[in-house]
Every structure is written in C-alpha cells, then in structure tokens.
C-alpha cells in the first residue's frame, strides 16, 4: 500500500512539473525562449520540448503500452539530466533545482511503478527476479 501511494504521489508530482513547464512555454513564450537561448539551446527547440513534455506525461499516466511508458521515462531522464547540466554549465545551480527534484520524483516513480500497475515493467530488477521464479 505504501509503495502504491508513493508511486502515485511521485508520478503525479512529476507530471505536474512537466505540465507546468509546458504551460510556461506556451503562456510565457518569449521569457521561456530567452531562457533556452541563455542556456545555449536554439530557440526553435521550445516547440519540440513542449510537445515531448506533454506526450511523456500522457505516455506515463495512461500506460497504454509498457514499452512506450518506459521509453517516456527514459526520455524524461535524459531531459532532466541535460537540463540540470545546462544550468550547472552556466554556473546557475539554483536553476537546476527543478530538474534535480524531477530526477528524484522520476526515480521514485519508475522504481515503484510495478507495485501500482497491472503489467510490470521488465526493466526493474524485482520484476526480473519475479519472472525467473515463476517459470
């Protein structure tokens, strides 16, 4: 029961983080574009990031496919790592805080997903051990 609650809390907070970020990209477009440019990214990347963030949330929450959900987790991992690295690269560690919080939420969500979802992810060690013992 605890893992189930932990999964949903971390997953919903991660989804909220991504939804808020995508919303800022739309509502405060010029501000967000300038922020990306200051981090060294091209401003046209904002449209791609907006779409990818929204699609990642849909893939993880809906979990219509375990493979797609796990791919979304991987994409979010890389995005958060690159985001944190970009802020550290411009010597703005405070700017990396949302990415670092996101990484913690992502780790908790991913590692507890099998306790909350009917079809388990094959990429978790506990699942592999369970699969081997059931054969």
N, CA, C and O atoms as CSV, one atom per row, in Angstrom:
chain,resi,resn,atom,element,x,y,z
A,1,UNK,N,N,0.828,-1.196,0.000
A,1,UNK,CA,C,0.000,0.000,0.000
A,1,UNK,C,C,0.872,1.259,0.000
A,1,UNK,O,O,0.562,2.232,-0.688
A,2,UNK,N,N,1.973,1.237,0.781
A,2,UNK,CA,C,2.859,2.392,0.847
A,2,UNK,C,C,3.494,2.663,-0.506
A,2,UNK,O,O,3.560,3.811,-0.943
A,3,UNK,N,N,3.968,1.597,-1.182
A,3,UNK,CA,C,4.591,1.769,-2.499
A,3,UNK,C,C,3.586,2.288,-3.512
A,3,UNK,O,O,3.933,3.091,-4.378
A,4,UNK,N,N,2.344,1.837,-3.412
A,4,UNK,CA,C,1.301,2.304,-4.312
A,4,UNK,C,C,1.101,3.812,-4.152
A,4,UNK,O,O,1.040,4.540,-5.143
A,5,UNK,N,N,1.001,4.273,-2.925
A,5,UNK,CA,C,0.843,5.706,-2.660
A,5,UNK,C,C,2.072,6.485,-3.099
A,5,UNK,O,O,1.957,7.576,-3.656
A,6,UNK,N,N,3.237,5.927,-2.849
A,6,UNK,CA,C,4.482,6.577,-3.241
A,6,UNK,C,C,4.562,6.702,-4.763
A,6,UNK,O,O,4.992,7.727,-5.292
A,7,UNK,N,N,4.144,5.652,-5.451
A,7,UNK,CA,C,4.142,5.696,-6.915
A,7,UNK,C,C,3.255,6.823,-7.413
A,7,UNK,O,O,3.698,7.665,-8.194
A,8,UNK,N,N,2.012,6.845,-6.971
A,8,UNK,CA,C,1.080,7.836,-7.498
A,8,UNK,C,C,1.463,9.254,-7.090
A,8,UNK,O,O,1.312,10.180,-7.887
A,9,UNK,N,N,1.948,9.440,-5.887
A,9,UNK,CA,C,2.366,10.777,-5.458
A,9,UNK,C,C,3.535,11.268,-6.312
A,9,UNK,O,O,3.493,12.381,-6.836
A,10,UNK,N,N,4.564,10.458,-6.453
A,10,UNK,CA,C,5.732,10.868,-7.241
A,10,UNK,C,C,5.385,11.043,-8.714
A,10,UNK,O,O,5.874,11.972,-9.357
A,11,UNK,N,N,4.561,10.178,-9.247
A,11,UNK,CA,C,4.195,10.249,-10.658
A,11,UNK,C,C,3.345,11.486,-10.947
A,11,UNK,O,O,3.557,12.170,-11.948
A,12,UNK,N,N,2.396,11.766,-10.080
A,12,UNK,CA,C,1.553,12.948,-10.285
A,12,UNK,C,C,2.343,14.240,-10.102
A,12,UNK,O,O,2.111,15.208,-10.826
A,13,UNK,N,N,3.263,14.269,-9.156
A,13,UNK,CA,C,4.099,15.466,-8.985
A,13,UNK,C,C,5.028,15.663,-10.185
A,13,UNK,O,O,5.235,16.792,-10.632
A,14,UNK,N,N,5.583,14.576,-10.702
A,14,UNK,CA,C,6.420,14.665,-11.893
A,14,UNK,C,C,5.589,15.151,-13.084
A,14,UNK,O,O,6.039,16.003,-13.850
A,15,UNK,N,N,4.390,14.615,-13.235
A,15,UNK,CA,C,3.505,15.043,-14.326
A,15,UNK,C,C,3.160,16.526,-14.178
A,15,UNK,O,O,3.139,17.261,-15.166
A,16,UNK,N,N,2.895,16.960,-12.962
A,16,UNK,CA,C,2.594,18.368,-12.705
A,16,UNK,C,C,3.779,19.253,-13.068
A,16,UNK,O,O,3.598,20.309,-13.675
A,17,UNK,N,N,4.984,18.835,-12.706
A,17,UNK,CA,C,6.195,19.579,-13.053
A,17,UNK,C,C,6.299,19.752,-14.567
A,17,UNK,O,O,6.596,20.842,-15.055
A,18,UNK,N,N,6.055,18.685,-15.295
A,18,UNK,CA,C,6.157,18.734,-16.756
A,18,UNK,C,C,5.011,19.526,-17.379
A,18,UNK,O,O,5.223,20.250,-18.352
A,19,UNK,N,N,3.818,19.402,-16.840
A,19,UNK,CA,C,2.687,20.168,-17.364
A,19,UNK,C,C,2.871,21.657,-17.119
A,19,UNK,O,O,2.568,22.473,-17.990
A,20,UNK,N,N,3.367,22.017,-15.940
A,20,UNK,CA,C,3.633,23.429,-15.647
A,20,UNK,C,C,4.710,23.981,-16.569
A,20,UNK,O,O,4.593,25.106,-17.056
A,21,UNK,N,N,5.743,23.212,-16.809
A,21,UNK,CA,C,6.818,23.637,-17.689
A,21,UNK,C,C,6.306,23.842,-19.113
A,21,UNK,O,O,6.616,24.857,-19.738
A,22,UNK,N,N,5.534,22.904,-19.628
A,22,UNK,CA,C,4.983,23.024,-20.979
A,22,UNK,C,C,4.032,24.222,-21.060
A,22,UNK,O,O,3.997,24.925,-22.070
A,23,UNK,N,N,3.271,24.447,-20.004
A,23,UNK,CA,C,2.354,25.591,-19.965
A,23,UNK,C,C,3.129,26.904,-20.010
A,23,UNK,O,O,2.738,27.840,-20.707
A,24,UNK,N,N,4.229,26.969,-19.262
A,24,UNK,CA,C,5.069,28.176,-19.298
A,24,UNK,C,C,5.621,28.421,-20.698
A,24,UNK,O,O,5.731,29.569,-21.131
A,25,UNK,N,N,5.964,27.361,-21.399
A,25,UNK,CA,C,6.479,27.504,-22.760
A,25,UNK,C,C,5.439,28.133,-23.676
A,25,UNK,O,O,5.790,28.822,-24.634
A,26,UNK,N,N,4.157,27.899,-23.389
A,26,UNK,CA,C,3.082,28.445,-24.212
A,26,UNK,C,C,2.670,29.840,-23.730
A,26,UNK,O,O,2.541,30.765,-24.532
A,27,UNK,N,N,2.467,29.983,-22.431
A,27,UNK,CA,C,1.940,31.225,-21.862
A,27,UNK,C,C,2.994,32.335,-21.808
A,27,UNK,O,O,2.701,33.496,-22.093
A,28,UNK,N,N,4.210,31.967,-21.443
A,28,UNK,CA,C,5.292,32.959,-21.346
A,28,UNK,C,C,6.368,32.629,-22.384
A,28,UNK,O,O,7.539,32.428,-22.060
A,29,UNK,N,N,5.938,32.583,-23.605
A,29,UNK,CA,C,6.746,32.126,-24.729
A,29,UNK,C,C,8.080,32.871,-24.869
A,29,UNK,O,O,9.131,32.240,-24.980
A,30,UNK,N,N,8.041,34.194,-24.864
A,30,UNK,CA,C,9.269,34.976,-25.049
A,30,UNK,C,C,10.248,34.769,-23.896
A,30,UNK,O,O,11.454,34.650,-24.110
A,31,UNK,N,N,9.727,34.729,-22.688
A,31,UNK,CA,C,10.558,34.502,-21.495
A,31,UNK,C,C,11.212,33.121,-21.556
A,31,UNK,O,O,12.404,32.977,-21.286
A,32,UNK,N,N,10.426,32.121,-21.909
A,32,UNK,CA,C,10.950,30.746,-21.985
A,32,UNK,C,C,11.972,30.629,-23.116
A,32,UNK,O,O,13.007,29.983,-22.957
A,33,UNK,N,N,11.682,31.246,-24.240
A,33,UNK,CA,C,12.607,31.203,-25.377
A,33,UNK,C,C,13.941,31.841,-24.991
A,33,UNK,O,O,15.000,31.299,-25.306
A,34,UNK,N,N,13.896,32.980,-24.317
A,34,UNK,CA,C,15.118,33.656,-23.877
A,34,UNK,C,C,15.904,32.773,-22.902
A,34,UNK,O,O,17.132,32.719,-22.963
A,35,UNK,N,N,15.194,32.085,-22.006
A,35,UNK,CA,C,15.851,31.176,-21.067
A,35,UNK,C,C,16.594,30.057,-21.776
A,35,UNK,O,O,17.713,29.715,-21.393
A,36,UNK,N,N,15.984,29.486,-22.801
A,36,UNK,CA,C,16.647,28.428,-23.563
A,36,UNK,C,C,17.896,28.948,-24.266
A,36,UNK,O,O,18.934,28.287,-24.287
A,37,UNK,N,N,17.779,30.140,-24.839
A,37,UNK,CA,C,18.920,30.736,-25.543
A,37,UNK,C,C,20.065,31.012,-24.557
A,37,UNK,O,O,21.230,30.785,-24.883
A,38,UNK,N,N,19.740,31.493,-23.370
A,38,UNK,CA,C,20.768,31.756,-22.353
A,38,UNK,C,C,21.480,30.477,-21.912
A,38,UNK,O,O,22.634,30.520,-21.486
A,39,UNK,N,N,20.796,29.353,-22.015
A,39,UNK,CA,C,21.410,28.067,-21.673
A,39,UNK,C,C,22.197,27.470,-22.840
A,39,UNK,O,O,22.833,26.425,-22.705
A,40,UNK,N,N,22.143,28.143,-23.977
A,40,UNK,CA,C,22.905,27.681,-25.136
A,40,UNK,C,C,22.117,26.814,-26.104
A,40,UNK,O,O,22.698,26.221,-27.013
A,41,UNK,N,N,20.805,26.730,-25.925
A,41,UNK,CA,C,19.977,25.927,-26.824
A,41,UNK,C,C,19.352,26.814,-27.889
A,41,UNK,O,O,19.112,27.995,-27.638
A,42,UNK,N,N,19.083,26.274,-29.067
A,42,UNK,CA,C,18.396,27.067,-30.097
A,42,UNK,C,C,16.944,27.311,-29.693
A,42,UNK,O,O,16.310,26.444,-29.091
A,43,UNK,N,N,16.424,28.479,-30.022
A,43,UNK,CA,C,15.074,28.826,-29.573
A,43,UNK,C,C,13.985,27.969,-30.213
A,43,UNK,O,O,12.905,27.829,-29.638
A,44,UNK,N,N,14.243,27.390,-31.392
A,44,UNK,CA,C,13.229,26.537,-32.024
A,44,UNK,C,C,13.035,25.215,-31.278
A,44,UNK,O,O,12.077,24.491,-31.551
A,45,UNK,N,N,13.916,24.896,-30.359
A,45,UNK,CA,C,13.782,23.672,-29.565
A,45,UNK,C,C,12.562,23.729,-28.642
A,45,UNK,O,O,12.059,22.691,-28.211
A,46,UNK,N,N,12.090,24.936,-28.341
A,46,UNK,CA,C,10.966,25.095,-27.414
A,46,UNK,C,C,9.709,24.374,-27.910
A,46,UNK,O,O,9.004,23.758,-27.110
A,47,UNK,N,N,9.420,24.437,-29.194
A,47,UNK,CA,C,8.226,23.769,-29.729
A,47,UNK,C,C,8.326,22.257,-29.556
A,47,UNK,O,O,7.348,21.602,-29.195
A,48,UNK,N,N,9.502,21.711,-29.811
A,48,UNK,CA,C,9.714,20.273,-29.657
A,48,UNK,C,C,9.582,19.879,-28.188
A,48,UNK,O,O,8.917,18.896,-27.862
A,49,UNK,N,N,10.216,20.647,-27.305
A,49,UNK,CA,C,10.149,20.337,-25.873
A,49,UNK,C,C,8.722,20.403,-25.340
A,49,UNK,O,O,8.330,19.578,-24.515
A,50,UNK,N,N,7.953,21.367,-25.799
A,50,UNK,CA,C,6.559,21.470,-25.356
A,50,UNK,C,C,5.797,20.197,-25.718
A,50,UNK,O,O,5.121,19.614,-24.871
A,51,UNK,N,N,5.906,19.776,-26.953
A,51,UNK,CA,C,5.199,18.576,-27.405
A,51,UNK,C,C,5.691,17.326,-26.681
A,51,UNK,O,O,4.887,16.503,-26.244
A,52,UNK,N,N,6.998,17.185,-26.555
A,52,UNK,CA,C,7.572,15.990,-25.937
A,52,UNK,C,C,7.191,15.909,-24.459
A,52,UNK,O,O,6.903,14.824,-23.952
A,53,UNK,N,N,7.189,17.036,-23.774
A,53,UNK,CA,C,6.805,17.026,-22.351
A,53,UNK,C,C,5.361,16.575,-22.187
A,53,UNK,O,O,5.054,15.773,-21.305
A,54,UNK,N,N,4.481,17.085,-23.027
A,54,UNK,CA,C,3.076,16.687,-22.938
A,54,UNK,C,C,2.892,15.211,-23.292
A,54,UNK,O,O,2.139,14.499,-22.627
A,55,UNK,N,N,3.572,14.761,-24.329
A,55,UNK,CA,C,3.458,13.351,-24.725
A,55,UNK,C,C,4.034,12.410,-23.671
A,55,UNK,O,O,3.507,11.318,-23.462
A,56,UNK,N,N,5.105,12.822,-23.011
A,56,UNK,CA,C,5.689,11.993,-21.953
A,56,UNK,C,C,4.707,11.821,-20.798
A,56,UNK,O,O,4.562,10.724,-20.260
A,57,UNK,N,N,4.039,12.898,-20.422
A,57,UNK,CA,C,3.051,12.818,-19.339
A,57,UNK,C,C,1.925,11.865,-19.729
A,57,UNK,O,O,1.516,11.023,-18.929
A,58,UNK,N,N,1.429,11.996,-20.946
A,58,UNK,CA,C,0.346,11.119,-21.414
A,58,UNK,C,C,0.806,9.664,-21.424
A,58,UNK,O,O,0.073,8.781,-20.977
A,59,UNK,N,N,2.006,9.408,-21.926
A,59,UNK,CA,C,2.504,8.031,-22.017
A,59,UNK,C,C,2.679,7.397,-20.643
A,59,UNK,O,O,2.346,6.228,-20.450
A,60,UNK,N,N,3.198,8.158,-19.693
A,60,UNK,CA,C,3.443,7.606,-18.353
A,60,UNK,C,C,2.138,7.413,-17.590
A,60,UNK,O,O,1.938,6.374,-16.962
A,61,UNK,N,N,1.250,8.402,-17.639
A,61,UNK,CA,C,-0.001,8.288,-16.883
A,61,UNK,C,C,-0.972,7.290,-17.495
A,61,UNK,O,O,-1.617,6.537,-16.764
A,62,UNK,N,N,-1.089,7.266,-18.801
A,62,UNK,CA,C,-2.060,6.361,-19.429
A,62,UNK,C,C,-1.545,4.932,-19.488
A,62,UNK,O,O,-2.310,3.979,-19.342
A,63,UNK,N,N,-0.264,4.793,-19.700
A,63,UNK,CA,C,0.413,3.494,-19.801
A,63,UNK,C,C,-0.346,2.524,-20.706
A,63,UNK,O,O,-0.594,1.372,-20.349
A,64,UNK,N,N,-0.701,3.023,-21.876
A,64,UNK,CA,C,-1.363,2.152,-22.851
A,64,UNK,C,C,-0.407,1.081,-23.354
A,64,UNK,O,O,-0.829,0.042,-23.862
A,65,UNK,N,N,0.882,1.349,-23.207
A,65,UNK,CA,C,1.917,0.395,-23.593
A,65,UNK,C,C,3.055,0.513,-22.581
A,65,UNK,O,O,3.550,1.610,-22.326
A,66,UNK,N,N,3.463,-0.598,-22.014
A,66,UNK,CA,C,4.570,-0.586,-21.057
A,66,UNK,C,C,5.848,-0.115,-21.740
A,66,UNK,O,O,6.618,0.653,-21.164
A,67,UNK,N,N,6.069,-0.574,-22.959
A,67,UNK,CA,C,7.275,-0.166,-23.690
A,67,UNK,C,C,7.286,1.336,-23.937
A,67,UNK,O,O,8.322,1.982,-23.776
A,68,UNK,N,N,6.153,1.894,-24.324
A,68,UNK,CA,C,6.063,3.332,-24.560
A,68,UNK,C,C,6.238,4.112,-23.257
A,68,UNK,O,O,6.900,5.150,-23.235
A,69,UNK,N,N,5.654,3.619,-22.194
A,69,UNK,CA,C,5.802,4.256,-20.883
A,69,UNK,C,C,7.266,4.246,-20.443
A,69,UNK,O,O,7.781,5.259,-19.970
A,70,UNK,N,N,7.928,3.116,-20.598
A,70,UNK,CA,C,9.339,3.032,-20.220
A,70,UNK,C,C,10.211,3.920,-21.104
A,70,UNK,O,O,11.194,4.495,-20.637
A,71,UNK,N,N,9.847,4.030,-22.382
A,71,UNK,CA,C,10.567,4.936,-23.278
A,71,UNK,C,C,10.378,6.387,-22.827
A,71,UNK,O,O,11.317,7.182,-22.874
A,72,UNK,N,N,9.175,6.727,-22.394
A,72,UNK,CA,C,8.917,8.081,-21.885
A,72,UNK,C,C,9.736,8.343,-20.627
A,72,UNK,O,O,10.291,9.430,-20.467
A,73,UNK,N,N,9.818,7.353,-19.729
A,73,UNK,CA,C,10.664,7.501,-18.541
A,73,UNK,C,C,12.117,7.779,-18.943
A,73,UNK,O,O,12.776,8.635,-18.352
A,74,UNK,N,N,12.609,7.052,-19.947
A,74,UNK,CA,C,13.988,7.251,-20.405
A,74,UNK,C,C,14.170,8.651,-20.986
A,74,UNK,O,O,15.176,9.309,-20.722
A,75,UNK,N,N,13.209,9.100,-21.768
A,75,UNK,CA,C,13.279,10.443,-22.333
A,75,UNK,C,C,13.280,11.520,-21.265
A,75,UNK,O,O,14.030,12.492,-21.349
A,76,UNK,N,N,12.436,11.340,-20.262
A,76,UNK,CA,C,12.380,12.295,-19.154
A,76,UNK,C,C,13.707,12.289,-18.394
A,76,UNK,O,O,14.204,13.343,-17.998
A,77,UNK,N,N,14.275,11.108,-18.195
A,77,UNK,CA,C,15.574,11.013,-17.522
A,77,UNK,C,C,16.629,11.833,-18.266
A,77,UNK,O,O,17.326,12.651,-17.665
A,78,UNK,N,N,16.738,11.610,-19.560
A,78,UNK,CA,C,17.738,12.345,-20.347
A,78,UNK,C,C,17.458,13.847,-20.346
A,78,UNK,O,O,18.381,14.654,-20.233
A,79,UNK,N,N,16.200,14.213,-20.471
A,79,UNK,CA,C,15.854,15.634,-20.459
A,79,UNK,C,C,16.255,16.278,-19.140
A,79,UNK,O,O,16.860,17.350,-19.131
A,80,UNK,N,N,15.922,15.634,-18.029
A,80,UNK,CA,C,16.244,16.206,-16.713
A,80,UNK,C,C,17.754,16.278,-16.488
A,80,UNK,O,O,18.250,17.253,-15.925
A,81,UNK,N,N,18.477,15.263,-16.920
A,81,UNK,CA,C,19.937,15.292,-16.792
A,81,UNK,C,C,20.533,16.431,-17.614
A,81,UNK,O,O,21.398,17.162,-17.131
A,82,UNK,N,N,20.075,16.580,-18.847
A,82,UNK,CA,C,20.581,17.652,-19.708
A,82,UNK,C,C,20.189,19.028,-19.172
A,82,UNK,O,O,20.968,19.977,-19.255
A,83,UNK,N,N,18.997,19.129,-18.630
A,83,UNK,CA,C,18.550,20.397,-18.063
A,83,UNK,C,C,19.424,20.797,-16.877
A,83,UNK,O,O,19.895,21.932,-16.803
A,84,UNK,N,N,19.636,19.875,-15.962
A,84,UNK,CA,C,20.484,20.162,-14.797
A,84,UNK,C,C,21.896,20.516,-15.245
A,84,UNK,O,O,22.489,21.470,-14.742
A,85,UNK,N,N,22.430,19.753,-16.185
A,85,UNK,CA,C,23.780,20.011,-16.682
A,85,UNK,C,C,23.882,21.393,-17.323
A,85,UNK,O,O,24.895,22.074,-17.161
A,86,UNK,N,N,22.856,21.809,-18.042
A,86,UNK,CA,C,22.875,23.120,-18.693
A,86,UNK,C,C,22.953,24.240,-17.658
A,86,UNK,O,O,23.703,25.201,-17.833
A,87,UNK,N,N,22.184,24.117,-16.587
A,87,UNK,CA,C,22.222,25.151,-15.540
A,87,UNK,C,C,23.561,25.161,-14.813
A,87,UNK,O,O,24.092,26.227,-14.502
A,88,UNK,N,N,24.105,23.984,-14.544
A,88,UNK,CA,C,25.429,23.946,-13.924
A,88,UNK,C,C,26.479,24.509,-14.881
A,88,UNK,O,O,27.444,25.142,-14.452
A,89,UNK,N,N,26.286,24.276,-16.173
A,89,UNK,CA,C,27.224,24.754,-17.182
A,89,UNK,C,C,27.294,26.269,-17.276
A,89,UNK,O,O,28.342,26.824,-17.606
A,90,UNK,N,N,26.179,26.945,-16.987
A,90,UNK,CA,C,26.184,28.416,-17.000
A,90,UNK,C,C,26.334,28.974,-15.586
A,90,UNK,O,O,26.067,30.149,-15.336
A,91,UNK,N,N,26.759,28.122,-14.682
A,91,UNK,CA,C,27.025,28.498,-13.292
A,91,UNK,C,C,25.787,29.085,-12.592
A,91,UNK,O,O,25.852,30.104,-11.905
A,92,UNK,N,N,24.662,28.392,-12.800
A,92,UNK,CA,C,23.411,28.762,-12.154
A,92,UNK,C,C,22.806,27.525,-11.497
A,92,UNK,O,O,21.797,27.000,-11.968
A,93,UNK,N,N,23.427,27.053,-10.400
A,93,UNK,CA,C,22.945,25.814,-9.788
A,93,UNK,C,C,21.512,25.907,-9.262
A,93,UNK,O,O,20.815,24.894,-9.210
A,94,UNK,N,N,21.064,27.084,-8.877
A,94,UNK,CA,C,19.673,27.221,-8.421
A,94,UNK,C,C,18.683,26.917,-9.546
A,94,UNK,O,O,17.597,26.391,-9.303
A,95,UNK,N,N,19.065,27.251,-10.764
A,95,UNK,CA,C,18.204,26.958,-11.904
A,95,UNK,C,C,18.026,25.466,-12.133
A,95,UNK,O,O,17.043,25.037,-12.738
A,96,UNK,N,N,18.978,24.678,-11.649
A,96,UNK,CA,C,18.915,23.222,-11.817
A,96,UNK,C,C,17.994,22.555,-10.803
A,96,UNK,O,O,17.710,21.364,-10.927
A,97,UNK,N,N,17.526,23.292,-9.811
A,97,UNK,CA,C,16.714,22.696,-8.746
A,97,UNK,C,C,15.473,21.956,-9.260
A,97,UNK,O,O,15.233,20.830,-8.824
A,98,UNK,N,N,14.670,22.536,-10.167
A,98,UNK,CA,C,13.513,21.772,-10.660
A,98,UNK,C,C,13.924,20.453,-11.326
A,98,UNK,O,O,13.248,19.437,-11.164
A,99,UNK,N,N,15.020,20.473,-12.068
A,99,UNK,CA,C,15.480,19.237,-12.717
A,99,UNK,C,C,15.922,18.211,-11.681
A,99,UNK,O,O,15.644,17.022,-11.835
A,100,UNK,N,N,16.605,18.651,-10.630
A,100,UNK,CA,C,17.052,17.728,-9.590
A,100,UNK,C,C,15.867,17.139,-8.830
A,100,UNK,O,O,15.857,15.952,-8.504
A,101,UNK,N,N,14.875,17.975,-8.551
A,101,UNK,CA,C,13.646,17.485,-7.909
A,101,UNK,C,C,12.955,16.493,-8.846
A,101,UNK,O,O,12.471,15.449,-8.411
A,102,UNK,N,N,12.916,16.831,-10.132
A,102,UNK,CA,C,12.322,15.933,-11.122
A,102,UNK,C,C,13.023,14.593,-11.184
A,102,UNK,O,O,12.376,13.557,-11.339
A,103,UNK,N,N,14.352,14.605,-11.064
A,103,UNK,CA,C,15.110,13.342,-11.074
A,103,UNK,C,C,14.737,12.456,-9.892
A,103,UNK,O,O,14.617,11.240,-10.041
A,104,UNK,N,N,14.553,13.054,-8.724
A,104,UNK,CA,C,14.137,12.279,-7.541
A,104,UNK,C,C,12.742,11.707,-7.766
A,104,UNK,O,O,12.502,10.525,-7.518
A,105,UNK,N,N,11.823,12.549,-8.236
A,105,UNK,CA,C,10.464,12.077,-8.495
A,105,UNK,C,C,10.443,10.976,-9.549
A,105,UNK,O,O,9.710,9.994,-9.426
A,106,UNK,N,N,11.252,11.152,-10.577
A,106,UNK,CA,C,11.347,10.147,-11.642
A,106,UNK,C,C,11.854,8.816,-11.099
A,106,UNK,O,O,11.301,7.762,-11.414
A,107,UNK,N,N,12.901,8.864,-10.287
A,107,UNK,CA,C,13.475,7.630,-9.726
A,107,UNK,C,C,12.447,6.899,-8.866
A,107,UNK,O,O,12.320,5.677,-8.953
A,108,UNK,N,N,11.718,7.637,-8.042
A,108,UNK,CA,C,10.709,7.017,-7.176
A,108,UNK,C,C,9.573,6.452,-8.017
A,108,UNK,O,O,9.129,5.327,-7.792
A,109,UNK,N,N,9.105,7.230,-8.981
A,109,UNK,CA,C,8.010,6.776,-9.832
A,109,UNK,C,C,8.390,5.512,-10.602
A,109,UNK,O,O,7.636,4.540,-10.626
A,110,UNK,N,N,9.559,5.536,-11.226
A,110,UNK,CA,C,9.970,4.392,-12.033
A,110,UNK,C,C,10.167,3.138,-11.184
A,110,UNK,O,O,9.725,2.055,-11.568
A,111,UNK,N,N,10.822,3.274,-10.038
A,111,UNK,CA,C,11.134,2.090,-9.230
A,111,UNK,C,C,9.929,1.531,-8.478
A,111,UNK,O,O,9.971,0.389,-8.020
A,112,UNK,N,N,8.862,2.308,-8.344
A,112,UNK,CA,C,7.670,1.808,-7.649
A,112,UNK,C,C,6.519,1.497,-8.603
A,112,UNK,O,O,5.447,1.089,-8.156
A,113,UNK,N,N,6.721,1.681,-9.903
A,113,UNK,CA,C,5.624,1.514,-10.852
A,113,UNK,C,C,5.025,0.110,-10.861
A,113,UNK,O,O,3.820,-0.040,-11.064
A,114,UNK,N,N,5.839,-0.915,-10.646
A,114,UNK,CA,C,5.307,-2.276,-10.715
A,114,UNK,C,C,4.361,-2.603,-9.570
A,114,UNK,O,O,3.563,-3.534,-9.675
A,115,UNK,N,N,4.439,-1.845,-8.475
A,115,UNK,CA,C,3.505,-2.080,-7.377
A,115,UNK,C,C,2.140,-1.483,-7.668
A,115,UNK,O,O,1.152,-1.840,-7.026
A,116,UNK,N,N,2.080,-0.566,-8.642
A,116,UNK,CA,C,0.830,0.130,-8.915
A,116,UNK,C,C,0.199,-0.237,-10.251
A,116,UNK,O,O,-0.975,0.053,-10.478
A,117,UNK,N,N,0.938,-0.849,-11.110
A,117,UNK,CA,C,0.456,-1.123,-12.463
A,117,UNK,C,C,0.267,-2.613,-12.686
A,117,UNK,O,O,1.022,-3.438,-12.170
A,118,UNK,N,N,-0.750,-2.939,-13.459
A,118,UNK,CA,C,-1.101,-4.338,-13.685
A,118,UNK,C,C,-0.014,-5.092,-14.455
A,118,UNK,O,O,0.360,-6.204,-14.083
A,119,UNK,N,N,0.483,-4.487,-15.517
A,119,UNK,CA,C,1.531,-5.121,-16.313
A,119,UNK,C,C,2.868,-4.528,-15.884
A,119,UNK,O,O,3.075,-3.322,-16.018
A,120,UNK,N,N,3.778,-5.352,-15.371
A,120,UNK,CA,C,5.040,-4.824,-14.846
A,120,UNK,C,C,6.019,-4.419,-15.945
A,120,UNK,O,O,5.984,-4.931,-17.064
A,121,UNK,N,N,6.882,-3.494,-15.587
A,121,UNK,CA,C,7.973,-3.119,-16.481
A,121,UNK,C,C,9.047,-4.196,-16.386
A,121,UNK,O,O,9.382,-4.631,-15.284
A,122,UNK,N,N,9.587,-4.629,-17.504
A,122,UNK,CA,C,10.635,-5.650,-17.464
A,122,UNK,C,C,11.999,-5.091,-17.074
A,122,UNK,O,O,12.962,-5.848,-16.950
A,123,UNK,N,N,12.093,-3.779,-16.880
A,123,UNK,CA,C,13.388,-3.159,-16.623
A,123,UNK,C,C,13.699,-2.952,-15.153
A,123,UNK,O,O,14.677,-2.285,-14.817
A,124,UNK,N,N,12.896,-3.503,-14.284
A,124,UNK,CA,C,13.161,-3.391,-12.851
A,124,UNK,C,C,13.680,-4.716,-12.326
A,124,UNK,O,O,13.114,-5.764,-12.638
A,125,UNK,N,N,14.753,-4.694,-11.530
A,125,UNK,CA,C,15.348,-5.945,-11.030
A,125,UNK,C,C,14.357,-6.844,-10.307
A,125,UNK,O,O,14.408,-8.064,-10.465
A,126,UNK,N,N,13.465,-6.275,-9.527
A,126,UNK,CA,C,12.499,-7.096,-8.792
A,126,UNK,C,C,11.597,-7.843,-9.765
A,126,UNK,O,O,11.212,-8.982,-9.500
A,127,UNK,N,N,11.264,-7.231,-10.862
A,127,UNK,CA,C,10.428,-7.871,-11.867
A,127,UNK,C,C,11.163,-9.033,-12.507
A,127,UNK,O,O,10.582,-10.094,-12.734
A,128,UNK,N,N,12.443,-8.832,-12.798
A,128,UNK,CA,C,13.237,-9.900,-13.411
A,128,UNK,C,C,13.316,-11.103,-12.477
A,128,UNK,O,O,13.189,-12.243,-12.922
A,129,UNK,N,N,13.523,-10.856,-11.193
A,129,UNK,CA,C,13.586,-11.946,-10.215
A,129,UNK,C,C,12.229,-12.642,-10.116
A,129,UNK,O,O,12.159,-13.867,-10.011
A,130,UNK,N,N,11.152,-11.852,-10.150
A,130,UNK,CA,C,9.828,-12.427,-10.090
A,130,UNK,C,C,9.568,-13.290,-11.320
A,130,UNK,O,O,9.023,-14.387,-11.198
A,131,UNK,N,N,9.945,-12.815,-12.491
A,131,UNK,CA,C,9.716,-13.562,-13.722
A,131,UNK,C,C,10.487,-14.875,-13.724
A,131,UNK,O,O,9.971,-15.898,-14.172
A,132,UNK,N,N,11.721,-14.853,-13.224
A,132,UNK,CA,C,12.525,-16.069,-13.205
A,132,UNK,C,C,11.956,-17.098,-12.232
A,132,UNK,O,O,11.982,-18.296,-12.513
A,133,UNK,N,N,11.443,-16.642,-11.094
A,133,UNK,CA,C,10.936,-17.589,-10.104
A,133,UNK,C,C,9.584,-18.158,-10.506
A,133,UNK,O,O,9.173,-19.192,-9.978
A,134,UNK,N,N,8.878,-17.502,-11.434
A,134,UNK,CA,C,7.560,-18.001,-11.811
A,134,UNK,C,C,7.622,-19.015,-12.952
A,134,UNK,O,O,6.598,-19.583,-13.331
A,135,UNK,N,N,8.824,-19.247,-13.507
A,135,UNK,CA,C,8.962,-20.210,-14.610
A,135,UNK,C,C,9.408,-21.545,-14.123
A,135,UNK,O,O,9.573,-22.469,-14.920
